[in-house]
Amino acid sequence: MRSLHWKEVVAWAAAIVLVLIGASILLAILFSPVETASFGWFAYAPLSASTFVPDNAVLVPRTAIAGAVALTLGLTAAGVLTGWRLGKRAARPDASGGGSSPTSH
């Protein structure tokens, strides 16, 4: 098995770091206390002239979006690197020096 080139090592390290950062952010948000929304069906006022505007209503925190993006980028990079590595291994010529066609012996 050939050794990894330094660019591959850096790419794998970046992918692993992105996965770990994204997963830790999402896990931290999952286990942190969340303030419930102060609006919902009761904010619907079909016949009134007033408009309900919730203060500081956040459905998905920005940190959760950042964690999901980091996790997605890391997993995508790991998948691309795995496919690239397997593709390079499968594309190697055989040791006899001949071609890779099945008719050449």
URCORDA-V608126 format. One record per pair of residues at least 24 apart in sequence whose ideal C-beta (glycine too) atoms are under 7 Angstrom apart, sorted by the first residue. I is the first residue (numbers start at 1). GAP is how many residues later the second one is. D is the distance in Angstrom with one decimal. If there is no record, write none. Layout:
i-><I,I>
gap-><GAP,GAP>
d-><D,D>
//
This chain:
i-><11,11,12,14,15,15,15,15,18,18,18,18,19,19,19,19,21,22,22,22,22,22,23,25,25,25,25,26,26,26,26,29,29,29,29>
gap-><66,70,69,63,59,62,63,66,52,55,56,59,52,55,56,59,49,45,46,48,49,52,48,38,41,42,45,38,41,42,45,32,34,35,38>
d-><6.8,5.7,6.0,6.7,5.1,3.8,4.4,6.2,5.1,5.2,3.0,6.6,6.1,3.5,6.1,6.7,5.0,4.9,6.7,3.4,2.8,5.8,5.7,6.0,6.5,3.0,6.8,6.6,4.3,6.5,6.4,6.4,6.1,4.9,6.6>
//
